[in-house]
Amino acid sequence: MGGLANWVMIKRSNAILVVALSSIIPMMFWLGAAVLGLVVLRKGVKDGIPVIAWGGLPAIVLWAIQGDATALMVLIDTFILAYVLREKVSWAWVMLGASILAVLSSLIQPLLMASLLDMVAELIQHILSSEVDGDLPSKEVIIQQAVIAMSVVQAYIAVAVLFLARRWQAKLYNPGGLKKEFHQFRLPLVVALILGAMVLIGESLGGGFEVLSRAAIPALVIPGLALVHGILALKKIGMVGLVLFYLIGLLVLSVYFANILIFLAVVDSFVDIRGRLQSTPSDIN
């Protein structure tokens, strides 16, 4: 992957080629999105526009033919989030941006992928009719839930490929930079409050508002993970500590794991846990 990153940065046509080819290969659109993210992060929006414009053409054609706009939406989301990260140099604003993009995407997905969503809803109803006795959810409810799920997944795939693009950038130009960024990643209080409000509104009102909570929860979970990684790094606890953390979290805490991470992320926004751990007695006095 490092060799690919270096190759696409040599000239713009290389990046366009990778984005275009990745858009037409099934399940490989994420690779093109990561290349696009790297171009925007390193060279800016001016160089990124031709890459998404020309490289994204196959994604537009596939959408027109198949009705699936996933590759196109991930490219657009990655382009926007890469611009945010380049300008703000803050993963907190990327998380907020991803949650907002997920909400906006849920509003336009029914227009972009109406035929695909209708087909998916009919398939789900057919499967449920043979396995579930009693009333089945209506097609409208199924479509609504599918739209929410697709919108959130697309937005956070963009976040994931942006992490990959940032990793490439760090490897090529700033070794170790991404690890340091992630260990220091902390939500500003205002961002944590906005995301928390989205979760409360979505969970309270339900229905179409559910997308607010679904979009905001990952943006709160990831900073919680960053907090734990940062604390373990400060205490010089290596890979064994991380393995134990994930084993306990996923196997023992299970469904409560995400809630605990959200709680830690919100608390960290108020008290800056890593900053307090780094403080010496002389600093406190």
Backbone as JSON, one array per atom type, in Angstrom:
{
  "sequence": "MGGLANWVMIKRSNAILVVALSSIIPMMFWLGAAVLGLVVLRKGVKDGIPVIAWGGLPAIVLWAIQGDATALMVLIDTFILAYVLREKVSWAWVMLGASILAVLSSLIQPLLMASLLDMVAELIQHILSSEVDGDLPSKEVIIQQAVIAMSVVQAYIAVAVLFLARRWQAKLYNPGGLKKEFHQFRLPLVVALILGAMVLIGESLGGGFEVLSRAAIPALVIPGLALVHGILALKKIGMVGLVLFYLIGLLVLSVYFANILIFLAVVDSFVDIRGRLQSTPSDIN",
  "N": [[0.83, -1.21, 0.0], [1.98, 1.21, 0.71], [3.7, 1.64, -1.43], [1.85, 2.05, -3.49], [0.65, 4.42, -2.61], [2.81, 6.18, -2.81], [3.2, 6.08, -5.58], [0.82, 7.17, -6.68], [1.08, 9.76, -5.92], [3.0, 10.81, -7.53], [2.15, 11.81, -10.02], [-0.82, 13.47, -11.21], [-2.46, 12.01, -13.0], [-2.01, 9.37, -12.35], [-3.3, 9.08, -9.89], [-5.94, 9.6, -10.7], [-6.38, 7.41, -12.37], [-6.28, 5.22, -10.56], [-8.44, 5.83, -8.86], [-10.56, 5.74, -10.69], [-10.44, 3.04, -11.67], [-10.81, 1.65, -9.27], [-13.4, 2.34, -8.68], [-14.97, 0.87, -10.39], [-14.44, -1.75, -9.87], [-15.89, -4.34, -8.08], [-16.63, -3.74, -4.66], [-14.24, -2.39, -4.17], [-14.17, 0.31, -4.09], [-13.42, 1.77, -1.89], [-10.67, 1.94, -1.9], [-10.05, 3.7, -3.98], [-11.26, 5.95, -2.87], [-9.61, 6.38, -0.66], [-7.22, 7.08, -1.96], [-8.04, 9.45, -3.19], [-8.53, 10.93, -0.85], [-5.9, 11.13, 0.14], [-4.7, 12.74, -1.84], [-6.14, 15.16, -1.54], [-5.52, 15.78, 1.13], [-2.74, 16.13, 1.02], [-2.19, 17.81, -1.22], [-4.31, 19.56, -1.51], [-7.59, 21.04, -2.2], [-7.73, 22.08, -4.8], [-6.12, 20.4, -6.4], [-7.44, 18.09, -5.86], [-10.0, 18.25, -7.01], [-9.94, 17.7, -9.92], [-9.26, 14.99, -9.71], [-11.44, 13.73, -8.39], [-13.42, 14.46, -10.18], [-12.76, 13.34, -12.75], [-11.86, 10.75, -12.05], [-14.09, 9.86, -10.69], [-16.03, 9.42, -12.57], [-16.66, 6.72, -13.55], [-18.04, 5.81, -11.27], [-20.31, 7.37, -11.33], [-21.45, 6.47, -13.71], [-21.98, 3.79, -13.02], [-23.87, 4.21, -11.03], [-25.93, 5.33, -12.58], [-26.56, 3.14, -14.18], [-26.94, 0.87, -12.48], [-28.21, 1.86, -10.26], [-27.05, 2.12, -7.79], [-25.53, 4.21, -5.63], [-23.42, 4.1, -3.89], [-20.52, 4.0, -4.15], [-20.06, 6.5, -5.34], [-21.09, 8.26, -3.36], [-19.38, 7.71, -1.2], [-16.95, 8.62, -2.23], [-17.53, 11.38, -2.49], [-18.1, 12.06, 0.19], [-15.61, 11.45, 1.36], [-13.94, 13.29, 0.06], [-14.96, 15.73, 1.07], [-14.55, 15.41, 3.85], [-11.79, 15.07, 3.94], [-10.98, 17.59, 3.14], [-11.94, 19.05, 5.35], [-10.3, 17.97, 7.39], [-7.78, 18.75, 6.48], [-7.98, 21.54, 6.63], [-8.81, 22.11, 9.27], [-7.2, 20.49, 10.81], [-7.99, 18.57, 12.69], [-9.41, 15.78, 14.12], [-11.74, 15.75, 15.51], [-13.5, 17.57, 14.31], [-13.77, 16.25, 11.94], [-15.21, 13.98, 12.75], [-17.62, 15.2, 13.59], [-18.33, 16.31, 11.15], [-18.71, 13.96, 9.64], [-20.95, 12.84, 10.91], [-22.87, 14.78, 10.33], [-22.88, 14.66, 7.53], [-23.89, 12.07, 7.21], [-26.51, 12.42, 8.11], [-27.47, 14.29, 6.22], [-27.15, 12.78, 3.92], [-29.07, 10.82, 4.33], [-31.33, 12.14, 3.64], [-31.22, 12.46, 0.9], [-30.74, 9.98, -0.16], [-33.13, 8.4, -0.7], [-33.89, 9.53, -3.12], [-31.68, 9.19, -4.77], [-31.31, 6.43, -4.89], [-33.76, 5.08, -5.35], [-34.98, 2.91, -6.79], [-33.29, 0.74, -6.13], [-33.56, 0.65, -3.33], [-36.26, 0.04, -3.13], [-36.27, -2.54, -4.23], [-34.66, -3.87, -2.36], [-36.28, -3.63, -0.07], [-38.52, -5.16, -0.81], [-37.31, -7.67, -1.03], [-36.47, -8.12, 1.62], [-38.97, -8.17, 2.9], [-40.02, -10.46, 1.71], [-38.29, -12.43, 2.7], [-38.78, -12.21, 5.47], [-41.46, -12.9, 5.57], [-41.48, -15.62, 5.29], [-40.26, -16.48, 7.54], [-41.17, -15.25, 9.85], [-43.94, -15.12, 11.97], [-47.05, -13.4, 12.07], [-47.58, -9.79, 12.04], [-45.88, -8.01, 9.5], [-43.19, -5.65, 9.03], [-43.9, -2.58, 7.33], [-43.26, -1.69, 3.87], [-42.39, 0.93, 3.71], [-41.31, 1.42, 6.25], [-39.18, -0.39, 6.28], [-37.63, 0.61, 4.17], [-37.0, 3.11, 5.25], [-35.36, 2.38, 7.45], [-33.33, 1.1, 6.05], [-32.27, 3.2, 4.56], [-31.25, 4.85, 6.6], [-29.29, 3.14, 7.7], [-27.59, 2.72, 5.45], [-26.74, 5.34, 4.91], [-25.31, 6.07, 7.23], [-23.33, 4.07, 7.27], [-21.95, 4.6, 4.84], [-20.92, 7.18, 5.37], [-19.14, 6.65, 7.48], [-17.47, 4.78, 6.39], [-16.12, 6.5, 4.76], [-14.76, 7.95, 6.74], [-13.09, 5.91, 7.7], [-11.49, 5.32, 5.42], [-10.28, 7.74, 5.21], [-8.68, 7.75, 7.47], [-6.91, 5.8, 6.58], [-5.79, 7.15, 4.38], [-4.55, 9.25, 5.75], [-2.72, 7.79, 7.16], [-1.07, 6.86, 5.1], [-0.1, 9.35, 4.27], [1.32, 10.15, 6.55], [3.24, 8.12, 6.64], [4.7, 8.63, 4.32], [5.5, 11.31, 4.56], [5.56, 12.17, 7.21], [6.54, 10.34, 9.45], [5.05, 8.38, 12.0], [3.24, 10.3, 12.66], [0.4, 9.97, 12.48], [-0.2, 8.16, 14.55], [0.43, 9.7, 16.81], [-1.44, 11.78, 16.48], [-3.84, 10.32, 16.79], [-3.62, 9.33, 19.4], [-3.82, 11.69, 20.81], [-6.3, 12.58, 20.2], [-9.19, 14.25, 20.95], [-12.48, 15.24, 21.8], [-13.6, 18.55, 21.46], [-15.48, 20.45, 23.86], [-17.82, 21.68, 22.83], [-18.32, 20.25, 20.48], [-18.74, 17.68, 21.51], [-21.07, 18.16, 22.96], [-22.88, 18.82, 20.93], [-22.98, 16.4, 19.49], [-23.89, 14.74, 21.52], [-26.43, 15.86, 21.94], [-27.6, 15.21, 19.51], [-27.78, 12.43, 19.77], [-29.55, 12.19, 21.96], [-31.88, 13.44, 20.93], [-32.44, 11.83, 18.69], [-32.85, 9.29, 19.92], [-35.0, 9.86, 21.57], [-37.14, 10.83, 19.95], [-37.29, 9.07, 17.79], [-38.31, 7.22, 14.83], [-38.0, 8.98, 11.78], [-36.12, 10.64, 12.9], [-34.29, 9.05, 14.04], [-31.98, 8.72, 12.65], [-30.27, 10.72, 13.52], [-29.19, 9.92, 16.03], [-28.02, 7.49, 15.27], [-26.09, 8.43, 13.5], [-24.46, 9.97, 15.15], [-23.46, 8.36, 17.21], [-21.17, 6.64, 16.41], [-19.31, 8.71, 16.11], [-18.83, 9.43, 18.68], [-17.94, 7.11, 19.87], [-15.46, 6.52, 18.65], [-13.61, 8.6, 19.57], [-13.58, 7.75, 22.22], [-12.23, 5.31, 22.02], [-9.79, 6.34, 21.14], [-9.01, 7.72, 23.4], [-8.51, 5.63, 25.26], [-6.43, 4.28, 23.91], [-4.56, 6.36, 23.96], [-4.09, 6.71, 26.72], [-3.0, 4.22, 27.42], [-0.69, 4.38, 25.89], [0.58, 6.54, 27.16], [1.11, 5.43, 29.64], [2.89, 3.62, 28.86], [2.1, 1.04, 28.19], [2.04, -1.72, 26.28], [1.24, -3.65, 23.3], [0.04, -5.85, 24.48], [-1.62, -4.79, 26.44], [-3.5, -3.45, 24.84], [-4.66, -5.61, 23.47], [-5.85, -7.02, 25.6], [-7.64, -5.06, 26.43], [-9.44, -4.89, 24.23], [-10.36, -7.54, 24.13], [-11.64, -7.81, 26.63], [-13.5, -5.75, 26.37], [-15.05, -6.46, 24.06], [-15.8, -9.15, 24.48], [-16.51, -9.5, 27.21], [-17.74, -7.11, 28.25], [-19.37, -6.54, 26.09], [-22.44, -5.62, 24.84], [-22.44, -3.3, 26.31], [-20.11, -2.04, 25.81], [-19.8, -0.01, 23.81], [-21.34, 2.02, 24.99], [-19.85, 2.59, 27.28], [-17.5, 3.6, 26.13], [-18.51, 5.89, 24.89], [-19.31, 7.32, 27.14], [-16.79, 7.75, 28.35], [-15.59, 9.35, 26.37], [-17.17, 11.67, 26.45], [-16.79, 12.52, 29.11], [-14.05, 13.01, 28.99], [-14.04, 15.23, 27.33], [-14.85, 17.18, 29.05], [-12.98, 17.14, 31.2], [-10.4, 16.57, 30.3], [-8.7, 14.04, 30.4], [-6.22, 12.81, 29.62], [-4.53, 15.04, 29.65], [-4.5, 15.63, 32.37], [-3.28, 13.34, 33.35], [-0.76, 13.64, 32.33], [0.18, 15.8, 33.68], [2.5, 17.06, 35.99], [3.33, 17.17, 39.57], [4.43, 19.71, 39.99], [3.37, 21.12, 37.89], [0.7, 21.18, 38.59], [0.71, 22.67, 40.91]],
  "CA": [[0.0, 0.0, 0.0], [2.86, 2.37, 0.73], [4.17, 1.84, -2.79], [0.74, 2.62, -4.24], [0.51, 5.8, -2.19], [3.91, 6.94, -3.4], [3.0, 6.14, -7.03], [-0.27, 8.08, -7.05], [1.48, 11.14, -5.63], [3.98, 11.26, -8.52], [1.43, 12.7, -10.94], [-2.27, 13.45, -11.03], [-3.09, 10.98, -13.81], [-1.93, 8.1, -11.62], [-4.38, 9.09, -8.9], [-7.21, 9.49, -11.43], [-6.49, 6.03, -12.85], [-6.61, 4.33, -9.44], [-9.8, 6.14, -8.41], [-11.49, 5.25, -11.71], [-10.46, 1.57, -11.66], [-11.38, 1.18, -8.0], [-14.84, 2.6, -8.67], [-15.69, -0.11, -11.19], [-14.18, -3.1, -9.34], [-16.79, -4.54, -6.94], [-16.15, -3.65, -3.28], [-12.91, -1.78, -4.07], [-14.3, 1.77, -4.17], [-12.76, 2.37, -0.74], [-9.27, 2.2, -2.24], [-10.04, 4.96, -4.73], [-11.58, 7.04, -1.94], [-8.4, 6.64, 0.13], [-6.29, 7.81, -2.83], [-8.59, 10.81, -3.28], [-8.27, 11.58, 0.43], [-4.48, 11.45, 0.22], [-4.44, 13.88, -2.73], [-6.68, 16.38, -0.92], [-4.74, 16.07, 2.34], [-1.36, 16.56, 0.71], [-2.08, 18.85, -2.23], [-5.4, 20.51, -1.4], [-8.81, 20.88, -2.98], [-7.48, 22.41, -6.21], [-5.64, 19.18, -7.05], [-8.39, 17.01, -5.63], [-11.18, 18.37, -7.86], [-9.82, 16.88, -11.14], [-9.21, 13.56, -9.38], [-12.8, 13.23, -8.14], [-14.23, 14.72, -11.36], [-12.46, 12.35, -13.77], [-11.82, 9.42, -11.45], [-15.41, 9.48, -10.23], [-16.96, 9.18, -13.69], [-17.21, 5.36, -13.53], [-19.01, 5.68, -10.17], [-21.54, 8.0, -11.82], [-22.02, 5.56, -14.71], [-22.54, 2.64, -12.3], [-25.1, 4.68, -10.38], [-26.95, 5.48, -13.62], [-26.94, 1.83, -14.72], [-27.35, -0.08, -11.45], [-28.99, 2.52, -9.22], [-26.31, 2.09, -6.53], [-24.67, 5.39, -5.56], [-22.52, 3.96, -2.74], [-19.15, 4.41, -4.49], [-20.08, 7.95, -5.57], [-21.3, 8.95, -2.09], [-18.16, 7.58, -0.39], [-15.97, 9.54, -2.81], [-17.91, 12.75, -2.13], [-17.91, 12.21, 1.65], [-14.16, 11.46, 1.63], [-13.43, 14.57, -0.43], [-15.36, 16.78, 2.01], [-13.9, 15.19, 5.15], [-10.36, 15.34, 3.78], [-10.85, 19.06, 3.16], [-12.12, 19.47, 6.74], [-9.11, 17.6, 8.15], [-6.67, 19.58, 6.01], [-8.17, 22.92, 7.08], [-8.96, 22.2, 10.73], [-6.2, 19.62, 11.44], [-8.68, 18.09, 13.88], [-10.3, 14.65, 13.88], [-13.02, 16.05, 16.14], [-14.35, 18.18, 13.3], [-14.07, 15.19, 10.96], [-16.3, 13.18, 13.31], [-18.84, 15.99, 13.5], [-18.66, 16.39, 9.72], [-19.23, 12.66, 9.19], [-22.31, 12.67, 11.42], [-23.74, 15.68, 9.56], [-23.0, 14.1, 6.18], [-24.79, 10.92, 7.29], [-27.89, 12.94, 8.2], [-27.83, 14.88, 4.92], [-27.25, 11.68, 2.97], [-30.34, 10.12, 4.54], [-32.39, 12.93, 2.99], [-31.15, 12.36, -0.56], [-30.65, 8.58, -0.59], [-34.35, 7.92, -1.35], [-33.94, 10.06, -4.48], [-30.57, 8.64, -5.54], [-31.34, 4.96, -5.01], [-35.15, 4.69, -5.13], [-35.26, 1.56, -7.32], [-32.53, -0.24, -5.35], [-34.18, 0.56, -2.01], [-37.53, -0.66, -3.3], [-35.94, -3.94, -4.43], [-34.18, -4.39, -1.07], [-37.43, -3.73, 0.82], [-39.32, -6.32, -1.23], [-36.55, -8.88, -0.69], [-36.55, -8.3, 3.08], [-40.34, -8.59, 3.22], [-40.17, -11.85, 1.28], [-37.55, -13.27, 3.67], [-39.48, -12.18, 6.75], [-42.76, -13.57, 5.45], [-41.28, -17.07, 5.42], [-39.6, -16.8, 8.81], [-41.8, -14.57, 10.98], [-45.4, -15.15, 12.04], [-47.62, -12.14, 12.53], [-47.47, -8.61, 11.19], [-44.57, -7.67, 8.95], [-43.0, -4.2, 8.88], [-44.29, -2.08, 6.02], [-42.15, -1.39, 2.98], [-41.9, 2.27, 4.04], [-40.46, 1.31, 7.45], [-37.95, -1.08, 5.87], [-36.85, 1.56, 3.38], [-36.47, 4.12, 6.17], [-34.25, 1.8, 8.19], [-32.24, 0.85, 5.1], [-31.68, 4.5, 4.24], [-30.46, 5.27, 7.77], [-28.11, 2.27, 7.79], [-26.69, 2.98, 4.33], [-26.17, 6.69, 5.05], [-24.31, 6.05, 8.3], [-22.21, 3.22, 6.84], [-21.19, 5.32, 3.83], [-20.18, 8.28, 5.99], [-18.03, 6.18, 8.31], [-16.47, 4.21, 5.48], [-15.3, 7.65, 4.37], [-13.86, 8.22, 7.87], [-12.1, 4.84, 7.74], [-10.52, 5.48, 4.34], [-9.51, 8.95, 5.51], [-7.62, 7.28, 8.37], [-5.91, 5.13, 5.73], [-5.09, 8.19, 3.63], [-3.69, 9.96, 6.7], [-1.61, 6.87, 7.47], [-0.16, 6.96, 3.96], [0.55, 10.66, 4.31], [2.29, 10.12, 7.64], [4.34, 7.22, 6.27], [5.49, 9.25, 3.26], [6.01, 12.65, 4.85], [5.64, 12.48, 8.64], [6.45, 9.05, 10.14], [4.56, 8.41, 13.38], [2.33, 11.43, 12.88], [-0.98, 9.55, 12.7], [-0.31, 7.58, 15.89], [0.41, 10.81, 17.76], [-2.74, 12.44, 16.33], [-4.9, 9.49, 17.35], [-3.47, 9.28, 20.85], [-4.2, 13.0, 21.36], [-7.63, 12.91, 19.7], [-10.15, 14.55, 22.01], [-13.56, 16.09, 21.33], [-13.88, 19.8, 22.17], [-16.75, 20.37, 24.58], [-18.95, 22.07, 21.99], [-18.59, 19.14, 19.56], [-19.33, 16.6, 22.32], [-22.45, 18.55, 23.3], [-23.7, 18.71, 19.71], [-23.17, 14.97, 19.22], [-24.75, 14.22, 22.59], [-27.79, 16.32, 21.67], [-28.11, 14.41, 18.39], [-28.13, 11.11, 20.3], [-30.75, 12.33, 22.79], [-33.04, 13.73, 20.07], [-32.73, 10.65, 17.9], [-33.39, 8.22, 20.76], [-36.27, 10.3, 22.16], [-38.2, 11.01, 18.96], [-37.39, 7.88, 16.95], [-38.77, 7.43, 13.46], [-37.02, 9.59, 10.89], [-35.09, 11.31, 13.68], [-33.35, 8.04, 14.52], [-30.7, 8.88, 11.94], [-29.43, 11.62, 14.3], [-28.44, 9.14, 17.01], [-27.18, 6.52, 14.55], [-24.96, 9.15, 12.9], [-23.6, 10.57, 16.17], [-22.86, 7.37, 18.1], [-19.77, 6.32, 16.05], [-18.47, 9.89, 16.32], [-18.51, 9.47, 20.11], [-17.22, 5.88, 20.21], [-14.06, 6.58, 18.17], [-12.78, 9.34, 20.54], [-13.41, 6.92, 23.41], [-11.13, 4.4, 21.71], [-8.56, 7.12, 21.1], [-8.65, 8.01, 24.8], [-7.91, 4.43, 25.85], [-5.13, 4.1, 23.25], [-3.66, 7.41, 24.44], [-3.72, 6.43, 28.11], [-2.08, 3.08, 27.41], [0.6, 4.86, 25.37], [1.2, 7.37, 28.21], [1.57, 4.53, 30.69], [3.84, 2.7, 28.23], [1.55, -0.31, 28.16], [2.13, -2.05, 24.85], [0.22, -4.37, 22.57], [-0.68, -6.75, 25.38], [-2.68, -4.0, 27.06], [-4.55, -3.21, 23.84], [-5.35, -6.88, 23.22], [-6.7, -7.26, 26.77], [-8.72, -4.07, 26.4], [-10.45, -5.27, 23.23], [-10.95, -8.81, 24.53], [-12.58, -7.55, 27.72], [-14.58, -4.91, 25.87], [-15.91, -7.12, 23.09], [-16.3, -10.43, 24.96], [-17.07, -9.41, 28.56], [-18.68, -5.98, 28.34], [-20.29, -6.78, 24.99], [-23.34, -4.53, 24.4], [-22.18, -2.08, 27.09], [-18.79, -1.53, 25.42], [-19.96, 1.27, 23.12], [-21.83, 3.01, 25.95], [-18.73, 2.97, 28.15], [-16.61, 4.45, 25.33], [-19.19, 7.19, 24.73], [-19.21, 8.0, 28.45], [-15.41, 8.19, 28.51], [-15.33, 10.44, 25.42], [-17.85, 12.87, 26.94], [-16.07, 12.95, 30.31], [-12.76, 13.55, 28.55], [-14.28, 16.56, 26.78], [-14.99, 18.1, 30.17], [-11.88, 17.2, 32.17], [-9.11, 16.3, 29.64], [-8.09, 12.99, 31.21], [-4.81, 12.64, 29.27], [-3.81, 16.21, 30.13], [-4.31, 15.5, 33.82], [-2.31, 12.28, 33.6], [0.57, 14.14, 31.94], [0.59, 16.88, 34.58], [3.37, 16.73, 37.15], [2.94, 17.95, 40.74], [4.84, 21.12, 39.85], [2.42, 21.75, 36.97], [-0.54, 21.4, 39.3], [0.92, 23.78, 41.84]],
  "C": [[0.86, 1.26, 0.0], [3.39, 2.7, -0.65], [3.1, 2.47, -3.66], [0.58, 4.1, -3.9], [1.6, 6.68, -2.8], [3.71, 7.12, -4.9], [1.93, 7.14, -7.42], [0.09, 9.54, -6.78], [2.48, 11.68, -6.64], [3.34, 12.2, -9.52], [-0.06, 12.45, -10.83], [-2.93, 12.31, -11.8], [-3.04, 9.61, -13.14], [-3.06, 7.99, -10.6], [-5.74, 8.92, -9.58], [-7.44, 8.06, -11.89], [-6.91, 5.09, -11.73], [-8.03, 4.57, -8.96], [-10.82, 5.57, -9.4], [-11.59, 3.73, -11.7], [-11.1, 1.02, -10.39], [-12.89, 1.35, -7.96], [-15.62, 1.55, -9.43], [-15.43, -1.55, -10.75], [-15.06, -3.3, -8.11], [-16.07, -4.52, -5.59], [-14.75, -3.07, -3.14], [-12.97, -0.26, -4.13], [-13.58, 2.47, -3.03], [-11.31, 2.72, -1.05], [-9.15, 3.51, -3.02], [-10.35, 6.14, -3.84], [-10.38, 7.39, -1.09], [-7.37, 7.42, -0.68], [-6.75, 9.26, -2.98], [-8.32, 11.58, -1.99], [-6.82, 11.99, 0.58], [-4.14, 12.67, -0.63], [-4.92, 15.17, -2.1], [-5.88, 16.76, 0.31], [-3.38, 16.68, 2.02], [-1.32, 17.78, -0.19], [-3.23, 19.86, -2.23], [-6.55, 20.25, -2.36], [-8.57, 21.11, -4.47], [-7.0, 21.18, -6.99], [-6.62, 18.03, -6.9], [-9.6, 17.05, -6.56], [-11.04, 17.58, -9.17], [-9.81, 15.38, -10.86], [-10.61, 13.01, -9.15], [-13.67, 13.4, -9.38], [-14.03, 13.64, -12.43], [-12.46, 10.93, -13.22], [-13.18, 8.93, -11.01], [-16.42, 9.21, -11.32], [-17.51, 7.75, -13.72], [-18.23, 5.15, -12.42], [-20.35, 6.28, -10.57], [-22.24, 7.09, -12.82], [-22.66, 4.35, -14.02], [-23.84, 3.02, -11.59], [-26.24, 4.78, -11.4], [-27.46, 4.13, -14.11], [-27.57, 0.93, -13.66], [-28.22, 0.54, -10.36], [-28.32, 2.55, -7.87], [-25.3, 3.23, -6.51], [-23.64, 5.3, -4.44], [-21.11, 4.47, -3.04], [-19.08, 5.92, -4.67], [-20.2, 8.7, -4.25], [-20.06, 8.87, -1.2], [-17.07, 8.5, -0.92], [-16.27, 10.98, -2.39], [-17.67, 13.0, -0.64], [-16.42, 12.3, 1.99], [-13.54, 12.79, 1.21], [-13.72, 15.68, 0.58], [-14.62, 16.63, 3.34], [-12.4, 15.42, 5.08], [-10.1, 16.84, 3.77], [-10.97, 19.59, 4.6], [-10.86, 19.18, 7.56], [-7.92, 18.46, 7.75], [-6.77, 21.0, 6.58], [-8.16, 23.05, 8.6], [-7.85, 21.46, 11.49], [-6.76, 19.07, 12.76], [-9.61, 16.95, 13.51], [-11.66, 14.88, 14.52], [-13.99, 16.64, 15.12], [-14.67, 17.2, 12.18], [-15.22, 14.34, 11.46], [-17.63, 13.92, 13.23], [-19.29, 16.09, 12.04], [-19.26, 15.1, 9.21], [-20.66, 12.45, 9.67], [-23.29, 13.57, 10.67], [-23.94, 15.16, 8.15], [-23.93, 12.89, 6.17], [-26.25, 11.37, 7.33], [-28.33, 13.51, 6.85], [-28.01, 13.79, 3.87], [-28.57, 10.94, 3.1], [-31.5, 10.85, 3.88], [-32.4, 12.75, 1.48], [-31.05, 10.91, -1.06], [-31.94, 8.07, -1.24], [-34.49, 8.42, -2.79], [-32.87, 9.41, -5.34], [-30.74, 7.15, -5.83], [-32.75, 4.41, -4.79], [-35.42, 3.25, -5.58], [-34.54, 0.48, -6.52], [-33.16, -0.43, -3.98], [-35.5, -0.19, -2.08], [-37.3, -2.16, -3.46], [-35.49, -4.59, -3.12], [-35.35, -4.59, -0.12], [-38.3, -4.93, 0.47], [-38.63, -7.63, -0.87], [-36.64, -9.16, 0.8], [-37.93, -8.75, 3.49], [-40.57, -10.05, 2.84], [-39.49, -12.8, 2.26], [-38.3, -13.35, 4.99], [-40.8, -12.94, 6.7], [-42.65, -15.08, 5.62], [-40.69, -17.47, 6.76], [-40.31, -16.24, 10.03], [-43.31, -14.7, 10.88], [-45.91, -13.8, 12.53], [-47.37, -11.01, 11.54], [-46.03, -8.36, 10.75], [-44.43, -6.15, 8.89], [-43.35, -3.77, 7.46], [-43.06, -1.79, 5.17], [-41.55, -0.03, 3.32], [-40.96, 2.23, 5.25], [-39.13, 0.65, 7.09], [-37.05, -0.13, 5.09], [-36.23, 2.62, 4.27], [-35.27, 3.61, 6.94], [-33.05, 1.52, 7.28], [-31.51, 2.14, 4.74], [-30.78, 4.97, 5.38], [-29.17, 4.46, 7.84], [-27.1, 2.58, 6.69], [-26.0, 4.33, 4.48], [-25.07, 6.72, 6.09], [-23.09, 5.24, 7.88], [-21.34, 3.93, 5.82], [-20.34, 6.42, 4.44], [-18.97, 7.78, 6.77], [-17.06, 5.28, 7.54], [-15.54, 5.32, 5.02], [-14.33, 8.02, 5.48], [-12.74, 7.19, 7.9], [-11.05, 5.01, 6.64], [-9.71, 6.76, 4.52], [-8.4, 8.64, 6.51], [-6.51, 6.61, 7.56], [-5.1, 6.15, 4.94], [-4.12, 8.96, 4.52], [-2.49, 9.09, 7.07], [-0.59, 6.88, 6.34], [0.61, 8.26, 3.99], [1.63, 10.69, 5.38], [3.5, 9.27, 7.26], [5.27, 7.87, 5.25], [6.19, 10.52, 3.71], [6.19, 12.96, 6.34], [5.51, 11.19, 9.45], [6.04, 9.19, 11.6], [3.53, 9.48, 13.64], [0.91, 11.0, 13.18], [-1.16, 8.96, 14.09], [-0.39, 8.68, 16.95], [-0.93, 11.54, 17.7], [-3.84, 11.64, 17.02], [-4.82, 9.42, 18.87], [-3.89, 10.58, 21.52], [-5.62, 13.41, 20.98], [-8.63, 13.06, 20.85], [-11.22, 15.49, 21.47], [-13.61, 17.39, 22.13], [-15.27, 19.72, 22.8], [-17.95, 20.68, 23.69], [-19.32, 20.95, 21.02], [-19.25, 17.99, 20.32], [-20.78, 16.91, 22.66], [-23.37, 18.43, 22.09], [-24.01, 17.24, 19.42], [-24.08, 14.34, 20.28], [-26.2, 14.62, 22.38], [-28.42, 15.53, 20.53], [-28.55, 13.03, 18.88], [-29.43, 11.19, 21.09], [-32.0, 12.57, 21.94], [-33.44, 12.5, 19.27], [-33.37, 9.54, 18.7], [-34.76, 8.59, 21.31], [-37.4, 10.31, 21.14], [-38.37, 9.8, 18.05], [-37.83, 8.22, 15.53], [-37.66, 7.96, 12.57], [-35.89, 10.27, 11.63], [-34.03, 10.33, 14.2], [-31.99, 8.16, 13.86], [-29.75, 9.78, 12.72], [-28.57, 10.83, 15.3], [-27.51, 8.13, 16.33], [-25.93, 7.19, 13.97], [-23.97, 9.64, 13.95], [-22.87, 9.53, 17.02], [-21.44, 6.97, 17.69], [-18.82, 7.48, 16.29], [-18.11, 10.08, 17.78], [-17.71, 8.23, 20.54], [-15.75, 5.98, 19.83], [-13.17, 7.42, 19.09], [-12.58, 8.56, 21.84], [-12.3, 5.91, 23.21], [-9.8, 5.13, 21.71], [-8.08, 7.44, 22.51], [-7.95, 6.81, 25.44], [-6.53, 4.17, 25.25], [-4.12, 5.12, 23.79], [-3.18, 7.16, 25.86], [-2.73, 5.27, 28.18], [-0.71, 3.48, 26.88], [1.33, 5.7, 26.42], [1.8, 6.49, 29.31], [2.55, 3.49, 30.18], [3.4, 1.25, 28.35], [1.39, -0.69, 26.69], [0.95, -2.81, 24.31], [-0.59, -5.3, 23.46], [-1.85, -6.03, 26.03], [-3.83, -3.76, 26.1], [-5.35, -4.48, 23.57], [-6.3, -7.2, 24.37], [-7.89, -6.32, 26.78], [-9.82, -4.49, 25.43], [-11.11, -6.6, 23.57], [-12.0, -8.6, 25.62], [-13.78, -6.76, 27.2], [-15.56, -5.67, 25.0], [-16.54, -8.4, 23.64], [-17.0, -10.34, 26.31], [-18.13, -8.3, 28.63], [-19.74, -6.02, 27.25], [-21.12, -5.55, 24.64], [-23.1, -3.23, 25.15], [-20.89, -1.39, 26.66], [-18.9, -0.15, 24.78], [-20.42, 2.36, 24.08], [-20.72, 3.51, 26.87], [-17.77, 3.9, 27.4], [-17.21, 5.82, 25.12], [-19.08, 7.99, 26.03], [-17.8, 8.55, 28.66], [-15.09, 9.38, 27.61], [-15.94, 11.74, 25.92], [-17.15, 13.41, 28.18], [-14.75, 13.6, 29.95], [-12.9, 14.96, 27.97], [-14.36, 17.61, 27.89], [-13.69, 18.25, 30.97], [-10.5, 16.96, 31.56], [-8.29, 15.29, 30.45], [-6.6, 12.83, 30.91], [-3.97, 13.83, 29.74], [-3.54, 16.14, 31.61], [-3.27, 14.42, 34.14], [-0.89, 12.74, 33.29], [1.09, 15.18, 32.9], [1.47, 16.35, 35.71], [2.9, 17.52, 38.34], [3.3, 19.41, 40.63], [3.9, 21.84, 38.91], [1.13, 22.11, 37.69], [-0.42, 22.58, 40.26], [1.2, 25.08, 41.11]]
}
